[in-house]
Amino acid sequence: MQDMSKENIRKDFYREIKYSDKQLDIFKEKRIQAIKLLEIFKDQSFKPYAYGSIARGDVNKNSDIDIIFPHIIPSYKIEFILNNNNIKNYTKEIIMATPNDTIKYYIYLNDFESITVPLTKLDRTSLEFYSFGGKVNYKQLINKERVPGINKNLKLIVPTQQGHKEISVFGQESIVAKKVGVSVQTVNERVRVLLRRQKYGKTGVFLKRELSLDETPEDVLEKIVRKNSIVRKKYKE
């Protein structure tokens, strides 16, 4: 990843990217996978989103397919659907990134596909995190829609007919926030987090608990809640 310090990024940065046939093929393949994944939940009346580069279009061969459920759903329902679709060799864990963050349940289907389910209610900031990077639902995937979003290099990606435009976030926070449908506060917070990550690297998360296949996140979380007052406070909210 390139240096993202404010001193080294021009506020007027702008460029247009035209996708090659190879890039378009990669994007098509990843979209097909995302559709298949959302489809198994759609059939059960659930409405998750795919978010990140898969929503914007600026994918590469290593791009992930990340799915988010915006509401709390019992884990047994998710796992029942996965098992019914012969998806069984997955790993799972509970993560709470910071003491103020939503507690989430992550299911890793493989190296490139993951599902996120909140165990506590997603607040406005947490919900806007997914809009910040761009998110699409099943219908949008089927209709081949792409949406604007901000990548990890703090560039606003705006889809075009043949590729996308890249615009620097710096100095244009209000415009960018409106474009992706989030508050300016969320843009400023994500900029702060990503700049810090670039400078110091990824830091550890507040809570991370790997689960065995026979453990449920709800049961494990209740045990953690009894021992950890910070987690207990978030859980009671």
C-alpha positions in Angstrom: 0.0 0.0 0.0 1.3 3.4 -0.8 2.1 6.1 1.8 -1.1 7.8 2.9 0.3 10.6 5.0 -1.5 13.9 4.2 1.8 15.5 3.2 2.3 13.0 0.4 -1.2 13.0 -1.0 -2.3 15.9 -3.2 -5.8 17.2 -2.4 -6.5 17.6 -6.0 -5.6 14.0 -6.9 -7.7 12.6 -9.7 -7.4 9.9 -12.3 -9.6 7.6 -14.4 -9.0 3.9 -14.7 -10.1 1.8 -17.7 -10.5 -1.9 -16.9 -8.7 -4.5 -19.0 -10.4 -7.6 -20.2 -8.6 -9.5 -17.5 -9.8 -7.2 -14.8 -13.4 -7.5 -16.1 -13.1 -11.3 -16.1 -11.9 -11.3 -12.5 -14.7 -8.9 -11.5 -17.3 -11.1 -13.2 -16.1 -14.2 -11.5 -16.1 -12.6 -8.1 -19.6 -11.2 -8.7 -20.9 -14.6 -9.6 -19.5 -16.0 -6.3 -21.1 -13.1 -4.4 -24.5 -13.7 -6.0 -24.3 -17.5 -5.2 -23.6 -16.6 -1.6 -26.3 -14.0 -1.2 -28.7 -16.2 -3.0 -28.7 -19.0 -0.4 -29.8 -16.5 2.2 -32.2 -14.7 0.0 -34.1 -17.9 -0.4 -34.6 -17.9 3.4 -35.8 -14.2 3.3 -32.6 -12.8 4.7 -31.1 -9.7 3.2 -27.3 -9.4 3.6 -25.0 -7.1 1.7 -21.7 -7.6 -0.1 -19.4 -4.7 0.6 -16.0 -3.3 -0.4 -14.3 -3.7 -3.8 -16.9 -6.2 -4.9 -19.5 -3.5 -4.6 -17.3 -0.8 -6.2 -15.7 -2.8 -9.0 -12.0 -2.1 -8.4 -11.2 -5.8 -7.7 -8.1 -7.8 -8.2 -7.4 -11.6 -8.0 -6.8 -11.3 -4.3 -10.0 -9.3 -3.5 -12.2 -10.7 -0.8 -15.9 -11.3 -1.0 -17.3 -10.0 2.3 -20.9 -10.3 3.4 -22.6 -8.4 6.2 -25.9 -8.9 7.9 -27.1 -5.5 9.2 -29.2 -7.0 11.9 -28.8 -9.5 14.7 -29.7 -13.0 13.6 -29.3 -16.2 15.7 -26.1 -18.0 14.6 -27.9 -21.4 14.3 -30.0 -20.0 11.5 -26.9 -18.9 9.6 -25.1 -22.2 10.1 -28.2 -24.2 9.3 -28.4 -22.5 5.9 -24.7 -23.0 5.3 -24.8 -26.7 6.2 -27.9 -27.2 4.0 -26.0 -25.8 1.1 -23.1 -28.2 1.8 -20.8 -25.4 3.2 -19.3 -27.0 6.2 -15.5 -26.5 6.4 -15.6 -23.0 7.7 -14.0 -21.4 10.7 -15.5 -18.8 13.1 -14.7 -16.3 15.8 -16.0 -13.5 17.9 -14.4 -10.1 17.4 -14.8 -6.8 19.2 -12.3 -4.4 17.6 -12.3 -1.7 20.3 -14.1 -1.3 23.6 -16.7 0.8 21.9 -17.2 -1.3 18.8 -20.1 -3.7 18.0 -19.4 -7.3 18.9 -19.5 -9.4 15.8 -19.5 -13.0 14.8 -17.3 -13.8 11.8 -17.6 -16.9 9.6 -14.6 -17.6 7.2 -15.8 -19.9 4.4 -12.3 -19.9 2.8 -9.3 -17.5 2.3 -11.5 -15.0 0.3 -15.0 -15.3 1.5 -16.4 -14.2 4.9 -19.7 -13.5 6.6 -20.2 -11.0 9.4 -23.1 -11.1 11.8 -23.6 -8.6 14.6 -24.0 -10.1 18.1 -24.9 -6.6 19.4 -26.9 -3.9 17.6 -25.0 -2.0 15.0 -24.9 1.7 15.8 -24.9 4.4 13.2 -21.1 4.5 12.9 -20.9 0.8 12.5 -23.6 0.8 9.8 -21.9 3.6 8.0 -18.6 1.8 7.9 -20.1 -0.5 5.2 -21.5 2.4 3.2 -18.1 4.1 3.5 -16.5 1.3 1.5 -19.6 0.7 -0.7 -22.2 -2.0 -0.3 -24.7 -3.8 -2.6 -27.6 -6.1 -2.1 -28.7 -9.1 -4.1 -30.9 -7.2 -6.5 -28.0 -4.7 -7.3 -25.7 -7.6 -7.9 -28.1 -9.2 -10.3 -28.6 -5.9 -12.1 -24.8 -5.5 -12.4 -24.8 -2.3 -10.4 -21.7 -0.8 -8.9 -21.7 1.9 -6.2 -19.2 4.5 -5.1 -17.1 3.8 -2.0 -13.8 4.7 -0.4 -10.9 2.2 -0.6 -8.1 1.6 1.9 -5.9 4.1 0.1 -8.4 6.8 0.9 -9.5 7.3 -2.6 -13.2 7.7 -3.5 -13.9 5.2 -6.3 -16.7 6.3 -8.6 -17.8 3.7 -11.2 -17.8 4.7 -14.8 -18.9 2.9 -18.0 -15.4 1.4 -18.7 -13.8 1.5 -15.2 -13.8 4.1 -12.4 -12.6 7.5 -11.3 -10.3 7.9 -8.3 -10.6 11.1 -6.2 -8.6 11.9 -3.0 -10.7 12.2 0.2 -8.5 14.9 1.6 -9.9 18.4 1.5 -13.2 17.0 0.1 -14.6 15.2 3.1 -18.0 16.8 2.9 -18.4 16.1 -0.8 -17.2 12.5 -0.4 -19.5 11.9 2.6 -22.5 12.9 0.5 -21.4 10.8 -2.4 -21.2 7.6 -0.4 -24.2 8.5 1.9 -22.5 8.8 5.3 -21.8 11.5 7.8 -18.7 13.7 7.6 -17.8 12.4 11.1 -17.6 8.9 9.8 -15.3 9.9 6.9 -13.1 11.8 9.4 -13.0 8.8 11.7 -12.2 6.3 9.0 -9.4 8.6 7.7 -7.9 8.8 11.1 -8.0 5.0 11.6 -6.6 4.2 8.1 -3.8 6.8 8.5 -2.9 5.4 11.9 -2.9 1.9 10.5 -0.6 3.0 7.6 1.8 4.6 10.1 1.9 1.9 12.8 0.6 -1.1 11.0 -2.4 -3.2 12.2 -2.8 -3.2 15.9 -4.5 -5.9 18.0 -8.2 -6.0 18.6 -9.8 -5.6 22.0 -11.5 -9.0 21.9 -10.9 -12.0 19.7 -12.1 -15.5 20.5 -11.9 -18.4 18.0 -14.7 -20.8 18.2 -14.8 -24.6 17.6 -17.5 -25.9 15.2 -19.6 -27.1 18.1 -19.5 -23.8 20.0 -22.1 -21.1 19.5 -21.1 -17.4 19.6 -24.1 -16.6 21.8 -23.1 -19.1 24.5 -19.4 -18.1 24.4 -20.3 -14.4 24.5 -22.4 -14.9 27.6 -19.4 -16.5 29.4 -17.2 -13.6 28.3 -19.8 -11.1 29.5 -19.8 -12.6 33.0 -16.0 -12.1 33.3 -15.4 -8.8 31.3 -17.2 -5.6 32.5 -16.4 -3.7 29.3 -18.0 -6.4 27.1 -20.8 -6.7 29.6 -21.6 -3.0 29.2 -21.7 -3.2 25.4 -23.8 -6.4 25.6 -26.4 -4.8 27.9 -26.8 -1.8 25.5 
